[in-house]
Amino acid sequence: MEYQYVTSKSNYEDLASGKVIESRKGMTSFPVRLASELFQRGVFRLQNKGVDGPYTVYDPCCGGGYLLTVIGLLHGDRIAGLYGSDIREEAVALTQRNLSLLSEEGLERRMEEIRRNWTEYGKDSHQEALHAAERIKEYVIGRTEGIRTGCIQADIMAEADKASAGLPSPDLIIADVPYGQETQWGGTKDAEDPLYRMLDQLQRVAAHSSVLIVIADKGQKIRHEGYRRLEALRIGKRQAAILERL
């Protein structure tokens, strides 16, 4: 894939998983440059539909909220709300903590935790994380409007109504689906393709004006007769499809 928006490689070390943005075993990170590129491609498709920002973004299998948090930090001026759902209770709790970094209060809470760790353990990694958090402040301070956030525990393969309950209608749905290595599909088990089931359920969430971005490994088929494919991308071992509802 040729990058159209993030054409130069920047240093994203401050946003590394486990530094300021928290991580847990079994909850994967995502390449920051690719996250920014895909978000901007989604915005381009929304604008072509006449949908102006700021945008509401929803991740139906959000894990620890890393993808949402990175998008919010890099593109917060174009975002009204960031929302996620996941079948795991611990993932929902971690997503809520990470999304809180998009506010000055939440970021200061995280910085205080890092300061305590630095005082108690004196590790260089804690000092580096504190410096990273100070730089991340530049993404957060000075915004005239805050970003609304939320996360709900639900099985997106069977509970789309529950997963989106109380959430605004999303303009952009983005999902880095389980690859079967570090993460697995959970919840409803049957012979049907889980990715297909997710897309089927998302028809209950997505408006016709919405844009969907689905990222998977090359072994999975991103297919559903209820959607039109706007773009197909190959990125190393990954693939991504940009879709709209028919």
C-alpha positions as CSV (number, residue, x, y, z in Angstrom):
1,M,0.0,0.0,0.0
2,E,1.2,3.5,-0.8
3,Y,0.6,6.0,1.9
4,Q,-1.4,9.0,0.7
5,Y,-1.7,11.0,3.9
6,V,1.1,10.0,6.2
7,T,3.8,10.2,3.6
8,S,6.8,10.6,5.9
9,K,7.8,8.2,8.7
10,S,7.6,10.0,12.0
11,N,8.8,8.9,15.5
12,Y,5.8,7.6,17.3
13,E,7.7,6.2,20.4
14,D,5.7,8.4,22.8
15,L,2.5,6.5,21.7
16,A,4.1,3.0,22.1
17,S,1.9,0.5,23.7
18,G,2.7,0.0,27.4
19,K,4.5,3.4,27.8
20,V,1.8,6.0,28.5
21,I,-1.1,4.2,26.7
22,E,-1.6,1.1,28.9
23,S,-1.4,-2.5,27.7
24,R,-2.3,-5.9,29.0
25,K,-1.3,-9.4,27.8
26,G,-3.6,-10.5,25.0
27,M,-4.5,-7.0,24.0
28,T,-2.6,-6.0,20.9
29,S,-1.3,-2.6,19.7
30,F,-1.5,-1.3,16.2
31,P,1.0,0.5,13.9
32,V,0.5,4.2,14.6
33,R,1.3,5.4,11.1
34,L,-1.2,2.9,9.6
35,A,-3.9,3.9,12.1
36,S,-3.5,7.6,11.1
37,E,-3.5,6.7,7.4
38,L,-6.6,4.6,7.6
39,F,-8.5,7.1,9.6
40,Q,-7.7,9.8,7.1
41,R,-8.8,7.6,4.2
42,G,-12.1,7.0,6.1
43,V,-12.5,10.8,6.5
44,F,-11.9,11.3,2.8
45,R,-14.7,8.8,2.0
46,L,-17.1,10.5,4.5
47,Q,-16.4,13.9,2.9
48,N,-17.2,12.4,-0.5
49,K,-20.6,11.4,1.0
50,G,-21.1,15.0,2.2
51,V,-20.6,14.0,5.8
52,D,-18.6,16.8,7.6
53,G,-16.9,16.4,10.9
54,P,-16.3,16.3,13.7
55,Y,-16.9,12.6,13.5
56,T,-18.1,9.9,15.8
57,V,-15.9,6.8,15.6
58,Y,-16.8,3.3,16.9
59,D,-14.6,0.2,17.3
60,P,-16.7,-3.0,17.8
61,C,-13.8,-5.2,19.0
62,C,-11.7,-2.6,20.7
63,G,-9.4,-4.7,22.9
64,G,-7.7,-2.3,25.2
65,G,-8.6,0.7,23.2
66,Y,-5.2,1.3,21.7
67,L,-6.4,2.0,18.2
68,L,-9.1,4.4,19.3
69,T,-6.8,6.2,21.7
70,V,-4.1,6.8,19.1
71,I,-6.6,8.1,16.6
72,G,-8.0,10.4,19.3
73,L,-4.6,11.8,20.2
74,L,-3.5,12.4,16.6
75,H,-6.8,13.6,15.1
76,G,-8.7,14.9,18.1
77,D,-9.6,18.1,16.4
78,R,-11.7,16.1,13.8
79,I,-13.4,13.9,16.3
80,A,-16.6,14.4,18.4
81,G,-16.7,11.0,20.1
82,L,-14.8,7.7,20.4
83,Y,-16.6,4.6,21.4
84,G,-15.8,0.9,21.7
85,S,-17.2,-2.4,22.6
86,D,-15.5,-5.7,23.5
87,I,-16.7,-9.1,24.9
88,R,-14.1,-9.0,27.7
89,E,-14.8,-7.1,30.9
90,E,-11.1,-6.4,31.4
91,A,-10.8,-5.0,27.9
92,V,-13.6,-2.6,28.5
93,A,-12.0,-1.3,31.7
94,L,-8.7,-0.8,30.0
95,T,-10.3,1.0,27.1
96,Q,-12.0,3.4,29.5
97,R,-8.6,4.1,31.2
98,N,-6.8,4.7,27.9
99,L,-9.5,6.9,26.4
100,S,-9.4,9.0,29.5
101,L,-5.9,10.1,28.3
102,L,-7.7,12.3,25.8
103,S,-8.6,14.6,28.6
104,E,-6.2,16.8,30.7
105,E,-7.6,15.2,33.9
106,G,-7.1,11.6,32.7
107,L,-3.6,12.3,31.4
108,E,-2.6,13.9,34.7
109,R,-4.0,10.9,36.5
110,R,-1.8,8.6,34.4
111,M,1.2,10.9,34.9
112,E,0.8,10.7,38.7
113,E,0.8,6.9,38.4
114,I,4.0,7.0,36.4
115,R,5.6,9.4,39.0
116,R,4.8,7.0,41.8
117,N,6.4,4.2,39.9
118,W,9.4,6.3,39.3
119,T,9.7,7.2,42.9
120,E,9.2,3.6,44.1
121,Y,11.3,1.7,41.5
122,G,13.5,4.3,39.9
123,K,13.5,2.6,36.5
124,D,14.6,4.5,33.4
125,S,11.5,3.3,31.6
126,H,9.3,5.2,34.1
127,Q,11.3,8.4,33.6
128,E,11.0,7.9,29.8
129,A,7.3,7.3,30.1
130,L,6.9,10.5,32.1
131,H,8.7,12.5,29.5
132,A,6.5,10.9,26.8
133,A,3.4,11.9,28.7
134,E,4.6,15.5,28.9
135,R,4.9,15.6,25.1
136,I,1.5,13.9,24.7
137,K,0.1,16.8,26.6
138,E,0.6,18.8,23.4
139,Y,-2.1,16.6,21.7
140,V,-4.6,17.3,24.5
141,I,-4.3,20.8,25.9
142,G,-5.9,23.7,24.2
143,R,-8.7,21.9,22.6
144,T,-11.9,23.9,22.6
145,E,-14.1,20.9,22.6
146,G,-13.6,17.7,24.6
147,I,-14.0,14.2,23.0
148,R,-16.8,12.2,24.3
149,T,-15.9,8.6,25.0
150,G,-17.5,5.3,26.1
151,C,-17.1,1.5,26.0
152,I,-19.6,-1.3,26.5
153,Q,-19.2,-5.0,27.2
154,A,-20.9,-6.9,24.4
155,D,-20.4,-9.7,21.8
156,I,-20.4,-7.9,18.5
157,M,-21.2,-11.2,16.7
158,A,-24.6,-11.4,18.3
159,E,-25.3,-8.3,20.3
160,A,-25.0,-5.3,18.1
161,D,-27.9,-3.5,19.8
162,K,-26.3,-4.0,23.2
163,A,-22.9,-3.0,21.9
164,S,-24.2,0.3,20.5
165,A,-26.8,1.0,23.2
166,G,-26.8,4.7,24.1
167,L,-24.1,5.6,21.7
168,P,-24.4,8.1,18.9
169,S,-24.7,6.8,15.4
170,P,-21.1,6.3,14.2
171,D,-19.8,8.1,11.1
172,L,-16.7,5.8,11.0
173,I,-16.5,2.2,12.2
174,I,-13.0,0.8,12.4
175,A,-12.1,-2.6,13.6
176,D,-8.8,-4.5,13.7
177,V,-10.3,-7.9,14.1
178,P,-8.7,-10.9,15.9
179,Y,-6.1,-12.7,13.8
180,G,-6.2,-16.0,15.8
181,Q,-2.6,-15.5,17.1
182,E,-2.4,-13.2,20.1
183,T,-6.2,-12.6,20.1
184,Q,-9.1,-14.9,19.3
185,W,-12.7,-14.4,18.4
186,G,-14.8,-15.0,21.5
187,G,-18.5,-15.2,22.2
188,T,-20.9,-16.8,19.8
189,K,-19.5,-20.0,18.3
190,D,-20.9,-21.7,15.2
191,A,-19.8,-22.8,11.8
192,E,-20.3,-19.4,10.3
193,D,-17.4,-17.0,9.6
194,P,-17.1,-14.7,12.7
195,L,-16.0,-11.8,10.5
196,Y,-19.1,-12.2,8.4
197,R,-21.2,-12.4,11.5
198,M,-19.7,-9.1,12.8
199,L,-20.4,-7.4,9.5
200,D,-23.9,-8.8,9.5
201,Q,-24.5,-7.3,13.0
202,L,-22.9,-4.0,12.1
203,Q,-25.7,-3.4,9.6
204,R,-27.8,-2.7,12.7
205,V,-25.3,0.0,13.8
206,A,-24.0,1.6,10.6
207,A,-26.0,4.2,8.7
208,H,-26.0,4.4,5.0
209,S,-23.8,7.4,5.3
210,S,-21.3,5.5,7.5
211,V,-17.9,4.3,6.4
212,L,-16.4,1.0,7.7
213,I,-12.8,0.1,7.8
214,V,-12.0,-3.6,8.6
215,I,-8.4,-4.7,9.1
216,A,-7.6,-8.5,9.1
217,D,-4.9,-10.9,8.3
218,K,-4.7,-12.1,4.7
219,G,-6.2,-15.5,5.6
220,Q,-9.7,-14.0,6.4
221,K,-12.3,-13.0,3.9
222,I,-13.7,-9.5,4.4
223,R,-17.0,-10.2,2.6
224,H,-20.7,-9.5,3.0
225,E,-23.4,-8.9,0.5
226,G,-24.8,-6.0,2.5
227,Y,-21.8,-3.8,1.8
228,R,-20.0,-2.2,-1.2
229,R,-16.2,-2.3,-1.2
230,L,-14.8,1.2,-1.7
231,E,-11.1,0.3,-1.4
232,A,-9.0,-2.8,-0.8
233,L,-5.5,-2.5,0.7
234,R,-2.6,-4.8,1.3
235,I,-0.2,-3.9,4.1
236,G,2.5,-6.5,4.8
237,K,0.7,-9.4,6.5
238,R,-2.4,-7.4,6.9
239,Q,-5.3,-6.4,4.6
240,A,-7.9,-3.7,5.0
241,A,-11.2,-3.0,3.3
242,I,-13.1,0.3,3.3
243,L,-16.8,-0.4,3.0
244,E,-20.1,1.3,2.9
245,R,-23.6,-0.1,3.4
246,L,-25.8,-0.9,0.3
